[in-house]
Amino acid sequence: MVKSIMEGLAAYFLDCPLLKDGVFRVNALGSGPVEYALETGITSPVLKRYVDGSSIRQYQFNFNSREAYSMDRIMAIQNESFYEEFCNWVEEQSRRGNLPEMPSGCKAQALSVLAPGFMLDATMENAFYQVQLQLKYFKEAPKNE
């Protein structure tokens, strides 16, 4: 059992067969390729609250990467293709019910792509890409002791 949602997400994405050999971090992305990072997003977590105190929630986060980059058309297509395949993989895993492990009292319901991979910044050597994602989950009501 994982202790946090981020721990479950990190384990989940480490199993993605599309990731190249590279460094995988949380809330930090280095300056050289190839690196991947999960980064927490900013959003209101509660989507719906039930009278018993349980709720449907969201956890928004970003999947970031630093990739080799140049103005070469073939390399640009390869980078863009990776993100198209990555988003398809996320959607297919969610459709199949293959979702991240969650902390006690939480159950993942869906993983969605909010914004497909896009380049945020580039130099002549590498580029910073980001996919924005949402994990929707059910959280049990706190137990009265």
ABEGO torsion letter per residue (X at the ends): XBABAAAAAAAAAAABAABBBBBBBBGBBBABOBBBBBBBBBBBABABBBAAGBBBBBBBBBBBBBBBBBABAAAAAAAAAAAAAAAAAAAAAAAAGBBBBBBBGBBBABBBBABBBBBABBBAABBBBBBBBBBBBBBBBBBBX
